Amino acid sequence: MRIVALVVGAVTAVLLLAGCVPERSFPTSGAAGSAAPVAASPVADTDAATTTGTTVTRVIDGDTFVVDGGTEVRVLGIDSCEAPTAGGRRATRAAEDAILGQAVRLTTEPGVDLDRYGRQLRYVSYADGDFAEMMVRADHTAIYTKGRNDASAAVQARLRSLDGNGRTCGTAATSSTRQPAPVVGNPSPKPQPKPRPAVSPRAPQPRPVAAAPRPAAASYKNCTEARAAGVTPLHRGEPGYAAKLDRDGDGVACE
């Protein structure tokens, strides 16, 4: 029996050395094996932003301008001082220096198109970068806070981090109220009015002429129509002023 066992063992060893015994396979763990990549779930992009290129033909103020074709654009996310104020004049000059006559790219915020005045609400980039970010760094422009800010949360956060000085607008420009210079020495006597001739009681008195009725105040559908008429800005109490044209309720419409 010992001999038989030795013979069987020898034969088995020979077969193993010759590769006749099939190699045993072992499962491979997920960490060591090469697993197939998992496909990402597709995301519907129904509100993708669109970007168009155009040229600025006129600057209205620090956050509003007109492009080719007469379209009026309002910059998303910022609010510059009103045009008649000292800060507004600084903002307008800054915008003119940056983009007037220059090519810009207008990008939509998904779900946002026009404001209540019919102006396009757009992000604006120009040769030196993002227009809103450039403007908000100065004290004539701040992040928009007068109502709903239609810029994205990320854009608002970025603008807020750059807006360290808010707005310093000053008062609106008014007509000169300079007092006359004092008279040096003895002033000359005022001329005395000439005596009015006596009127005979029998002479018929002229009948007063009724004043002509004042013409009705002009009205405008929107600021574009008012600007075309050359009457902007309109101040509260002036013909043509209407609350619907005063977008921020400060008494100055279509600034």
Backbone as CSV, one residue per row, in Angstrom:
resi,resn,N_x,N_y,N_z,CA_x,CA_y,CA_z,C_x,C_y,C_z
1,MET,0.834,-1.198,0.000,0.000,0.000,0.000,0.871,1.250,0.000
2,ARG,1.978,1.203,0.724,2.885,2.330,0.754,3.414,2.599,-0.630
3,ILE,3.704,1.539,-1.381,4.245,1.681,-2.741,3.213,2.349,-3.628
4,VAL,1.941,1.905,-3.504,0.861,2.483,-4.337,0.708,3.972,-4.047
5,ALA,0.764,4.335,-2.795,0.611,5.749,-2.431,1.727,6.581,-2.996
6,LEU,2.936,6.003,-2.963,4.066,6.735,-3.517,3.915,6.945,-5.006
7,VAL,3.420,5.900,-5.701,3.241,5.993,-7.163,2.200,7.054,-7.495
8,VAL,1.079,7.059,-6.771,0.005,8.044,-7.034,0.520,9.453,-6.785
9,GLY,1.277,9.635,-5.716,1.817,10.957,-5.430,2.756,11.435,-6.504
10,ALA,3.568,10.510,-7.028,4.517,10.883,-8.070,3.793,11.303,-9.346
11,VAL,2.741,10.535,-9.703,1.974,10.861,-10.918,1.315,12.231,-10.782
12,THR,0.739,12.504,-9.627,0.079,13.803,-9.403,1.060,14.945,-9.535
13,ALA,2.260,14.734,-8.997,3.272,15.795,-9.085,3.658,16.060,-10.527
14,VAL,3.770,14.965,-11.306,4.131,15.119,-12.725,3.057,15.900,-13.469
15,LEU,1.781,15.590,-13.179,0.670,16.271,-13.859,0.644,17.759,-13.499
16,LEU,0.908,18.089,-12.248,0.914,19.490,-11.846,2.018,20.259,-12.538
17,LEU,3.207,19.623,-12.629,4.321,20.277,-13.305,4.054,20.465,-14.784
18,ALA,3.295,19.586,-15.372,3.005,19.670,-16.815,1.868,20.619,-17.114
19,GLY,1.163,21.172,-16.081,0.063,22.125,-16.299,-1.229,21.466,-16.658
20,CYS,-1.399,20.247,-16.351,-2.640,19.556,-16.718,-3.747,19.810,-15.738
21,VAL,-3.385,20.150,-14.523,-4.435,20.422,-13.540,-4.918,21.846,-13.750
22,PRO,-6.189,22.075,-13.982,-6.696,23.421,-14.250,-6.471,24.324,-13.051
23,GLU,-6.049,25.586,-13.357,-5.807,26.563,-12.300,-7.124,27.004,-11.702
24,ARG,-7.147,27.142,-10.413,-8.357,27.541,-9.704,-8.529,29.050,-9.806
25,SER,-9.717,29.517,-10.142,-9.986,30.956,-10.257,-10.608,31.467,-8.979
26,PHE,-10.269,32.768,-8.638,-10.776,33.388,-7.415,-11.515,34.670,-7.788
27,PRO,-12.559,35.001,-7.100,-13.272,36.256,-7.391,-12.394,37.451,-7.070
28,THR,-12.510,38.485,-7.870,-11.730,39.707,-7.689,-12.581,40.742,-6.977
29,SER,-12.020,41.391,-5.966,-12.779,42.394,-5.213,-12.961,43.637,-6.056
30,GLY,-13.940,44.429,-5.666,-14.209,45.657,-6.406,-13.045,46.621,-6.362
31,ALA,-12.280,46.658,-5.270,-11.167,47.581,-5.172,-10.048,47.215,-6.108
32,ALA,-9.788,45.872,-6.278,-8.679,45.438,-7.111,-9.079,45.286,-8.554
33,GLY,-10.342,44.972,-8.821,-10.786,44.740,-10.192,-11.016,46.029,-10.922
34,SER,-11.170,45.964,-12.246,-11.456,47.145,-13.062,-12.935,47.174,-13.364
35,ALA,-13.704,47.956,-12.542,-15.150,48.019,-12.717,-15.497,48.930,-13.875
36,ALA,-16.598,48.672,-14.558,-17.048,49.498,-15.678,-17.507,50.841,-15.159
37,PRO,-17.210,51.948,-15.873,-17.623,53.274,-15.400,-19.132,53.405,-15.359
38,VAL,-19.606,54.171,-14.359,-21.042,54.386,-14.209,-21.420,55.650,-14.963
39,ALA,-22.364,55.543,-15.859,-22.770,56.687,-16.664,-23.504,57.704,-15.801
40,ALA,-23.166,58.990,-15.961,-23.841,60.040,-15.207,-25.243,60.249,-15.730
41,SER,-26.143,60.579,-14.841,-27.512,60.831,-15.270,-27.569,62.128,-16.062
42,PRO,-28.190,62.122,-17.224,-28.284,63.357,-18.013,-29.149,64.374,-17.292
43,VAL,-28.757,65.651,-17.366,-29.517,66.743,-16.744,-30.153,67.566,-17.836
44,ALA,-31.443,67.763,-17.768,-32.142,68.553,-18.787,-31.688,70.005,-18.679
45,ASP,-31.316,70.602,-19.796,-30.819,71.979,-19.814,-31.821,72.860,-20.544
46,THR,-32.994,72.994,-19.954,-34.069,73.724,-20.628,-33.945,75.227,-20.444
47,ASP,-33.152,75.671,-19.445,-33.025,77.102,-19.165,-31.600,77.599,-19.399
48,ALA,-30.957,77.100,-20.446,-29.577,77.489,-20.709,-29.494,78.975,-21.028
49,ALA,-28.447,79.630,-20.516,-28.239,81.051,-20.805,-27.771,81.222,-22.241
50,THR,-28.104,82.360,-22.845,-27.667,82.668,-24.203,-26.809,83.925,-24.176
51,THR,-25.849,83.983,-25.080,-24.932,85.116,-25.151,-24.914,85.669,-26.571
52,THR,-24.998,86.981,-26.689,-24.945,87.631,-27.992,-23.936,88.770,-27.942
53,GLY,-23.351,89.058,-29.089,-22.420,90.164,-29.192,-23.074,91.356,-29.878
54,THR,-22.732,92.566,-29.456,-23.307,93.773,-30.038,-22.393,94.950,-29.703
55,THR,-22.805,96.148,-30.107,-22.012,97.355,-29.872,-22.853,98.396,-29.151
56,VAL,-22.264,99.077,-28.180,-22.959,100.111,-27.410,-22.954,101.404,-28.216
57,THR,-24.149,101.947,-28.458,-24.271,103.178,-29.242,-24.551,104.403,-28.386
58,ARG,-25.089,104.199,-27.168,-25.391,105.348,-26.295,-25.433,104.881,-24.856
59,VAL,-24.834,105.661,-23.959,-24.880,105.376,-22.523,-25.892,106.318,-21.885
60,ILE,-26.889,105.757,-21.202,-27.915,106.549,-20.539,-27.458,106.939,-19.135
61,ASP,-26.981,105.959,-18.383,-26.403,106.216,-17.064,-25.478,105.058,-16.739
62,GLY,-25.090,104.934,-15.476,-24.092,103.938,-15.126,-24.526,102.502,-15.287
63,ASP,-25.822,102.226,-15.296,-26.269,100.840,-15.424,-27.234,100.611,-16.583
64,THR,-27.378,101.577,-17.472,-28.311,101.456,-18.589,-27.673,102.038,-19.842
65,PHE,-27.823,101.329,-20.961,-27.274,101.822,-22.216,-28.078,101.255,-23.383
66,VAL,-27.770,101.762,-24.586,-28.471,101.353,-25.801,-27.455,100.695,-26.725
67,VAL,-27.883,99.611,-27.400,-26.998,98.899,-28.314,-27.544,98.997,-29.735
68,ASP,-26.813,98.414,-30.682,-27.231,98.404,-32.078,-28.687,97.991,-32.209
69,GLY,-29.430,98.702,-33.058,-30.842,98.403,-33.247,-31.748,99.161,-32.312
70,GLY,-31.164,99.948,-31.373,-31.985,100.747,-30.466,-32.462,100.025,-29.230
71,THR,-31.988,98.824,-28.978,-32.415,98.078,-27.795,-31.781,98.650,-26.540
72,GLU,-32.609,98.860,-25.517,-32.132,99.407,-24.252,-31.813,98.256,-23.305
73,VAL,-30.643,98.300,-22.682,-30.163,97.212,-21.824,-29.943,97.740,-20.413
74,ARG,-30.428,97.004,-19.435,-30.208,97.303,-18.008,-29.293,96.225,-17.443
75,VAL,-28.177,96.632,-16.834,-27.180,95.688,-16.342,-27.719,94.955,-15.113
76,LEU,-27.629,93.633,-15.117,-28.114,92.829,-14.004,-27.212,92.978,-12.782
77,GLY,-27.823,93.101,-11.614,-27.103,92.978,-10.359,-26.641,94.259,-9.723
78,ILE,-26.565,95.388,-10.467,-26.015,96.619,-9.899,-27.015,97.758,-9.994
79,ASP,-26.735,98.824,-9.255,-27.594,100.007,-9.247,-26.699,101.239,-9.114
80,SER,-26.557,102.003,-10.206,-25.730,103.208,-10.174,-26.556,104.399,-9.692
81,CYS,-25.877,105.442,-9.236,-26.558,106.672,-8.833,-27.346,107.247,-10.014
82,GLU,-28.431,107.957,-9.701,-29.252,108.547,-10.737,-28.456,109.600,-11.505
83,ALA,-28.725,109.711,-12.796,-27.920,110.539,-13.692,-27.786,111.992,-13.248
84,PRO,-28.839,112.669,-12.716,-28.677,114.093,-12.378,-27.769,114.362,-11.185
85,THR,-27.460,113.343,-10.380,-26.648,113.568,-9.185,-25.164,113.573,-9.527
86,ALA,-24.373,114.042,-8.572,-22.921,114.056,-8.785,-22.391,112.641,-8.974
87,GLY,-22.866,111.706,-8.142,-22.456,110.317,-8.302,-22.929,109.739,-9.615
88,GLY,-24.124,110.128,-10.034,-24.649,109.647,-11.312,-23.818,110.111,-12.486
89,ARG,-23.339,111.359,-12.420,-22.483,111.847,-13.503,-21.166,111.086,-13.538
90,ARG,-20.630,110.745,-12.350,-19.404,109.949,-12.327,-19.642,108.568,-12.912
91,ALA,-20.775,107.966,-12.572,-21.091,106.632,-13.082,-21.269,106.645,-14.596
92,THR,-21.957,107.669,-15.102,-22.176,107.768,-16.544,-20.849,107.918,-17.280
93,ARG,-19.960,108.755,-16.746,-18.653,108.930,-17.392,-17.846,107.632,-17.371
94,ALA,-17.920,106.896,-16.259,-17.192,105.629,-16.172,-17.708,104.628,-17.202
95,ALA,-19.034,104.584,-17.366,-19.619,103.672,-18.356,-19.233,104.087,-19.771
96,GLU,-19.262,105.386,-20.041,-18.883,105.864,-21.376,-17.430,105.525,-21.681
97,ASP,-16.550,105.716,-20.700,-15.140,105.418,-20.920,-14.914,103.935,-21.194
98,ALA,-15.737,103.081,-20.573,-15.516,101.637,-20.684,-16.147,101.028,-21.931
99,ILE,-17.386,101.414,-22.272,-18.105,100.640,-23.288,-18.705,101.446,-24.432
100,LEU,-18.746,102.774,-24.360,-19.384,103.528,-25.435,-18.630,103.319,-26.744
101,GLY,-19.360,102.861,-27.776,-18.761,102.589,-29.072,-17.983,101.296,-29.117
102,GLN,-18.015,100.523,-28.026,-17.235,99.292,-27.947,-18.135,98.059,-28.080
103,ALA,-17.510,96.947,-28.435,-18.226,95.670,-28.523,-18.409,95.105,-27.120
104,VAL,-19.598,94.583,-26.839,-19.895,93.945,-25.561,-20.583,92.615,-25.831
105,ARG,-20.580,91.772,-24.806,-21.309,90.504,-24.879,-22.392,90.515,-23.809
106,LEU,-23.611,90.251,-24.219,-24.769,90.251,-23.333,-25.198,88.818,-23.067
107,THR,-25.309,88.457,-21.794,-25.672,87.096,-21.413,-26.929,87.136,-20.558
108,THR,-27.862,86.252,-20.859,-29.125,86.210,-20.123,-28.962,85.439,-18.821
109,GLU,-29.810,85.756,-17.873,-29.999,84.937,-16.674,-31.207,84.054,-16.965
110,PRO,-31.084,82.714,-16.899,-32.212,81.842,-17.216,-33.484,82.252,-16.485
111,GLY,-34.546,82.423,-17.250,-35.831,82.801,-16.681,-36.036,84.288,-16.524
112,VAL,-35.042,85.095,-16.884,-35.126,86.555,-16.748,-34.914,87.176,-18.124
113,ASP,-35.782,88.140,-18.511,-35.628,88.757,-19.826,-35.742,90.280,-19.748
114,LEU,-36.964,90.805,-19.480,-37.201,92.251,-19.503,-37.614,92.746,-18.123
115,ASP,-37.299,94.028,-17.831,-37.818,94.631,-16.612,-39.157,95.291,-16.923
116,ARG,-39.750,95.971,-15.952,-41.096,96.521,-16.146,-41.106,97.695,-17.115
117,TYR,-39.928,98.221,-17.465,-39.847,99.291,-18.452,-39.549,98.765,-19.853
118,GLY,-39.500,97.451,-20.022,-39.238,96.861,-21.327,-37.767,96.782,-21.692
119,ARG,-36.872,97.052,-20.730,-35.436,96.976,-21.001,-34.941,95.546,-20.812
120,GLN,-33.977,95.144,-21.643,-33.383,93.825,-21.498,-32.492,93.791,-20.259
121,LEU,-32.689,92.775,-19.415,-31.849,92.570,-18.252,-30.758,91.584,-18.630
122,ARG,-29.507,92.023,-18.578,-28.413,91.190,-19.081,-27.156,91.368,-18.219
123,TYR,-26.367,90.267,-18.162,-24.994,90.381,-17.691,-24.185,90.955,-18.847
124,VAL,-23.201,91.790,-18.533,-22.454,92.495,-19.585,-20.958,92.272,-19.376
125,SER,-20.299,91.790,-20.415,-18.844,91.692,-20.385,-18.286,92.528,-21.528
126,TYR,-17.091,93.076,-21.295,-16.461,93.917,-22.305,-14.980,93.571,-22.354
127,ALA,-14.197,94.368,-23.063,-12.806,94.004,-23.325,-12.007,93.779,-22.046
128,ASP,-12.308,94.506,-20.976,-11.531,94.412,-19.746,-12.142,93.488,-18.701
129,GLY,-13.218,92.792,-19.029,-13.793,91.847,-18.077,-15.281,92.053,-17.883
130,ASP,-15.738,91.842,-16.648,-17.160,91.959,-16.322,-17.483,93.408,-15.979
131,PHE,-18.467,93.979,-16.687,-18.804,95.393,-16.521,-19.351,95.682,-15.124
132,ALA,-20.255,94.844,-14.620,-20.854,95.076,-13.301,-19.796,95.041,-12.211
133,GLU,-18.852,94.114,-12.305,-17.801,94.021,-11.290,-16.919,95.262,-11.312
134,MET,-16.658,95.801,-12.504,-15.867,97.023,-12.594,-16.605,98.193,-11.955
135,MET,-17.895,98.338,-12.239,-18.659,99.475,-11.750,-18.886,99.422,-10.244
136,VAL,-19.142,98.246,-9.693,-19.522,98.153,-8.276,-18.344,98.441,-7.354
137,ARG,-17.140,98.422,-7.876,-15.975,98.753,-7.056,-15.920,100.255,-6.724
138,ALA,-16.591,101.087,-7.522,-16.563,102.534,-7.310,-17.736,102.958,-6.429
139,ASP,-17.621,104.177,-5.828,-18.662,104.617,-4.891,-19.895,105.169,-5.580
140,HIS,-19.924,105.196,-6.919,-21.126,105.650,-7.621,-22.080,104.507,-7.941
141,THR,-21.703,103.281,-7.619,-22.506,102.109,-7.961,-22.466,101.119,-6.810
142,ALA,-23.621,100.462,-6.571,-23.712,99.454,-5.516,-24.480,98.252,-6.051
143,ILE,-24.493,97.184,-5.276,-25.319,96.031,-5.639,-26.790,96.438,-5.551
144,TYR,-27.627,95.920,-6.431,-29.038,96.323,-6.499,-29.791,95.783,-5.286
145,THR,-30.458,96.699,-4.545,-31.199,96.303,-3.344,-32.573,96.947,-3.272
146,LYS,-33.011,97.665,-4.316,-34.280,98.396,-4.239,-35.493,97.500,-4.464
147,GLY,-35.281,96.305,-4.903,-36.371,95.368,-5.153,-35.774,93.993,-5.306
148,ARG,-36.408,93.163,-6.114,-35.878,91.824,-6.356,-34.666,91.926,-7.275
149,ASN,-33.549,91.403,-6.822,-32.346,91.368,-7.644,-32.406,90.104,-8.494
150,ASP,-32.530,90.285,-9.825,-32.711,89.141,-10.720,-31.406,88.445,-11.071
151,ALA,-30.274,88.942,-10.600,-29.011,88.241,-10.834,-28.994,86.959,-10.007
152,SER,-28.197,85.988,-10.430,-28.114,84.723,-9.710,-27.489,84.948,-8.338
153,ALA,-27.705,83.973,-7.446,-27.146,84.082,-6.100,-25.628,84.151,-6.143
154,ALA,-25.007,83.404,-7.055,-23.547,83.421,-7.155,-23.046,84.783,-7.606
155,VAL,-23.736,85.383,-8.580,-23.329,86.703,-9.061,-23.518,87.743,-7.962
156,GLN,-24.637,87.679,-7.246,-24.866,88.631,-6.154,-23.790,88.517,-5.086
157,ALA,-23.396,87.287,-4.752,-22.354,87.095,-3.747,-21.031,87.694,-4.217
158,ARG,-20.713,87.511,-5.491,-19.480,88.065,-6.039,-19.510,89.601,-6.010
159,LEU,-20.623,90.193,-6.431,-20.732,91.648,-6.431,-20.699,92.204,-5.004
160,ARG,-21.339,91.498,-4.092,-21.358,91.966,-2.701,-19.950,91.972,-2.110
161,SER,-19.137,90.994,-2.496,-17.764,90.955,-1.984,-16.921,92.092,-2.537
162,LEU,-17.293,92.635,-3.705,-16.542,93.729,-4.308,-17.080,95.098,-3.917
163,ASP,-18.323,95.135,-3.437,-18.980,96.412,-3.122,-18.685,96.805,-1.676
164,GLY,-17.504,97.346,-1.456,-17.135,97.698,-0.101,-17.459,99.123,0.288
165,ASN,-17.986,99.925,-0.653,-18.212,101.341,-0.349,-19.635,101.810,-0.637
166,GLY,-20.533,100.938,-1.102,-21.915,101.344,-1.365,-21.983,102.454,-2.400
167,ARG,-22.946,103.364,-2.215,-23.110,104.484,-3.148,-23.007,105.810,-2.411
168,THR,-22.352,106.767,-3.046,-22.336,108.145,-2.574,-22.768,109.003,-3.746
169,CYS,-24.056,109.375,-3.762,-24.633,110.015,-4.945,-24.625,111.532,-4.870
170,GLY,-24.880,112.107,-3.704,-25.028,113.554,-3.628,-26.413,113.971,-4.089
171,THR,-26.611,115.282,-4.211,-27.914,115.811,-4.606,-27.965,116.064,-6.095
172,ALA,-29.184,116.185,-6.599,-29.368,116.456,-8.022,-28.940,117.871,-8.336
173,ALA,-28.426,118.057,-9.551,-28.000,119.386,-9.980,-29.209,120.297,-10.129
174,THR,-29.085,121.537,-9.688,-30.179,122.512,-9.807,-29.653,123.754,-10.496
175,SER,-30.580,124.635,-10.874,-30.171,125.893,-11.504,-29.444,126.767,-10.505
176,SER,-28.643,127.681,-10.998,-27.827,128.534,-10.133,-28.704,129.446,-9.289
177,THR,-28.362,129.519,-7.987,-29.096,130.401,-7.068,-28.132,131.404,-6.437
178,ARG,-27.067,131.737,-7.139,-26.066,132.651,-6.605,-26.676,134.025,-6.376
179,GLN,-26.382,134.595,-5.197,-26.903,135.911,-4.842,-26.079,136.998,-5.528
180,PRO,-26.688,138.142,-5.838,-25.916,139.219,-6.467,-24.854,139.757,-5.527
181,ALA,-23.743,140.175,-6.113,-22.636,140.700,-5.304,-23.062,141.991,-4.635
182,PRO,-22.594,142.214,-3.401,-22.974,143.455,-2.696,-22.411,144.680,-3.406
183,VAL,-23.146,145.786,-3.329,-22.730,147.029,-3.976,-21.739,147.755,-3.080
184,VAL,-20.604,148.133,-3.631,-19.581,148.844,-2.873,-19.814,150.338,-3.022
185,GLY,-19.773,151.098,-1.931,-19.992,152.537,-1.981,-21.470,152.875,-1.894
186,ASN,-21.801,154.092,-2.211,-23.190,154.533,-2.164,-23.938,154.066,-3.397
187,PRO,-24.965,153.264,-3.193,-25.715,152.813,-4.363,-26.480,153.976,-4.981
188,SER,-26.620,153.928,-6.281,-27.389,154.974,-6.961,-28.853,154.846,-6.588
189,PRO,-29.549,155.976,-6.459,-30.965,155.912,-6.061,-31.797,155.197,-7.117
190,LYS,-32.777,154.487,-6.617,-33.661,153.787,-7.528,-34.522,154.777,-8.293
191,PRO,-34.715,154.544,-9.563,-35.584,155.451,-10.335,-37.013,155.381,-9.828
192,GLN,-37.618,156.533,-9.700,-38.988,156.603,-9.228,-39.941,156.275,-10.382
193,PRO,-40.989,155.524,-10.079,-41.946,155.211,-11.143,-42.671,156.464,-11.607
194,LYS,-42.953,156.497,-12.878,-43.681,157.647,-13.428,-45.114,157.646,-12.917
195,PRO,-45.654,158.822,-12.629,-47.051,158.860,-12.158,-47.993,158.393,-13.252
196,ARG,-48.957,157.627,-12.839,-49.944,157.105,-13.787,-50.993,158.182,-14.059
197,PRO,-51.357,158.366,-15.283,-52.368,159.393,-15.601,-53.705,159.038,-14.985
198,ALA,-54.373,160.101,-14.496,-55.696,159.889,-13.896,-56.674,159.438,-14.970
199,VAL,-57.521,158.556,-14.587,-58.519,158.019,-15.513,-59.849,158.670,-15.211
200,SER,-60.429,159.209,-16.204,-61.742,159.834,-16.021,-62.745,158.781,-15.606
201,PRO,-63.562,159.132,-14.602,-64.557,158.136,-14.177,-65.549,157.793,-15.268
202,ARG,-65.666,158.682,-16.278,-66.613,158.392,-17.343,-66.018,157.469,-18.417
203,ALA,-64.688,157.388,-18.420,-64.068,156.564,-19.470,-64.368,155.093,-19.207
204,PRO,-64.775,154.377,-20.245,-65.065,152.936,-20.059,-63.787,152.181,-19.712
205,GLN,-63.898,151.290,-18.763,-62.762,150.470,-18.354,-62.669,149.242,-19.261
206,PRO,-61.461,148.886,-19.630,-61.333,147.677,-20.488,-61.756,146.436,-19.716
207,ARG,-62.427,145.557,-20.427,-62.884,144.312,-19.821,-61.700,143.348,-19.726
208,PRO,-61.615,142.698,-18.597,-60.482,141.753,-18.460,-60.612,140.615,-19.470
209,VAL,-59.489,140.269,-20.016,-59.454,139.171,-20.988,-59.184,137.872,-20.237
210,ALA,-60.029,136.916,-20.489,-59.860,135.618,-19.818,-58.556,134.963,-20.251
211,ALA,-57.871,134.425,-19.293,-56.595,133.757,-19.601,-56.848,132.511,-20.429
212,ALA,-55.947,132.306,-21.367,-56.082,131.120,-22.226,-55.872,129.870,-21.392
213,PRO,-56.675,128.848,-21.648,-56.519,127.603,-20.861,-55.149,126.999,-21.081
214,ARG,-54.580,126.478,-20.000,-53.282,125.832,-20.120,-53.419,124.523,-20.889
215,PRO,-52.473,124.254,-21.773,-52.552,122.982,-22.516,-52.386,121.809,-21.582
216,ALA,-53.032,120.755,-21.907,-52.929,119.547,-21.088,-51.499,119.053,-21.079
217,ALA,-51.087,118.540,-19.944,-49.714,118.040,-19.833,-49.503,116.858,-20.758
218,ALA,-48.319,116.853,-21.370,-47.997,115.738,-22.256,-47.876,114.451,-21.444
219,SER,-48.127,113.343,-22.057,-47.968,112.046,-21.397,-47.206,111.126,-22.337
220,TYR,-46.465,110.232,-21.737,-45.619,109.335,-22.515,-45.859,107.901,-22.062
221,LYS,-45.869,107.012,-23.041,-46.112,105.607,-22.727,-44.957,105.007,-21.940
222,ASN,-43.745,105.409,-22.288,-42.571,104.862,-21.633,-41.426,105.855,-21.748
223,CYS,-40.308,105.515,-21.128,-39.155,106.422,-21.123,-38.527,106.558,-22.498
224,THR,-38.641,105.514,-23.320,-38.084,105.605,-24.671,-38.798,106.693,-25.453
225,GLU,-40.137,106.778,-25.305,-40.905,107.810,-25.996,-40.568,109.193,-25.436
226,ALA,-40.382,109.284,-24.104,-40.048,110.574,-23.501,-38.670,111.039,-23.942
227,ARG,-37.726,110.114,-24.026,-36.385,110.507,-24.466,-36.405,110.940,-25.919
228,ALA,-37.228,110.278,-26.739,-37.316,110.674,-28.144,-37.875,112.088,-28.280
229,ALA,-38.710,112.490,-27.308,-39.269,113.842,-27.331,-38.289,114.870,-26.773
230,GLY,-37.173,114.402,-26.212,-36.153,115.316,-25.715,-36.520,116.027,-24.427
231,VAL,-37.347,115.390,-23.579,-37.789,116.066,-22.364,-37.245,115.425,-21.095
232,THR,-36.422,114.408,-21.213,-35.904,113.729,-20.031,-34.675,114.432,-19.487
233,PRO,-34.428,114.308,-18.160,-35.266,113.622,-17.188,-36.486,114.449,-16.793
234,LEU,-37.555,113.759,-16.352,-38.781,114.443,-15.932,-38.831,114.455,-14.409
235,HIS,-39.032,115.634,-13.838,-39.121,115.751,-12.389,-40.593,115.812,-11.965
236,ARG,-40.830,115.364,-10.744,-42.197,115.363,-10.205,-42.768,116.777,-10.253
237,GLY,-43.962,116.926,-10.836,-44.606,118.224,-10.982,-44.462,118.798,-12.374
238,GLU,-43.540,118.287,-13.169,-43.376,118.768,-14.531,-44.353,118.067,-15.459
239,PRO,-44.735,118.745,-16.568,-45.614,118.079,-17.550,-44.955,116.803,-18.054
240,GLY,-45.726,115.742,-18.127,-45.227,114.473,-18.649,-44.731,113.518,-17.587
241,TYR,-44.464,114.037,-16.339,-44.002,113.137,-15.282,-45.141,112.190,-14.892
242,ALA,-44.796,110.919,-14.702,-45.759,109.928,-14.243,-45.030,108.927,-13.366
243,ALA,-45.734,108.453,-12.349,-45.108,107.520,-11.407,-44.625,106.257,-12.110
244,LYS,-45.344,105.850,-13.167,-44.925,104.625,-13.862,-43.579,104.782,-14.542
245,LEU,-43.170,106.041,-14.802,-41.874,106.280,-15.440,-40.762,106.448,-14.415
246,ASP,-41.125,106.605,-13.139,-40.143,106.812,-12.077,-39.826,105.475,-11.463
247,ARG,-38.838,104.766,-11.984,-38.605,103.392,-11.602,-38.182,103.206,-10.155
248,ASP,-37.553,104.225,-9.539,-37.125,104.054,-8.156,-37.863,104.994,-7.198
249,GLY,-38.863,105.745,-7.717,-39.692,106.564,-6.860,-38.977,107.712,-6.197
250,ASP,-37.901,108.218,-6.824,-37.172,109.314,-6.200,-37.593,110.679,-6.723
251,GLY,-38.670,110.730,-7.518,-39.145,112.002,-8.019,-38.526,112.404,-9.360
252,VAL,-37.665,111.580,-9.895,-37.042,111.869,-11.191,-37.313,110.674,-12.088
253,ALA,-38.035,110.908,-13.172,-38.398,109.835,-14.088,-37.500,109.867,-15.321
254,CYS,-37.242,108.664,-15.835,-36.473,108.509,-17.082,-35.101,109.155,-16.972
255,GLU,-34.460,108.993,-15.790,-33.128,109.592,-15.674,-32.109,108.765,-16.411
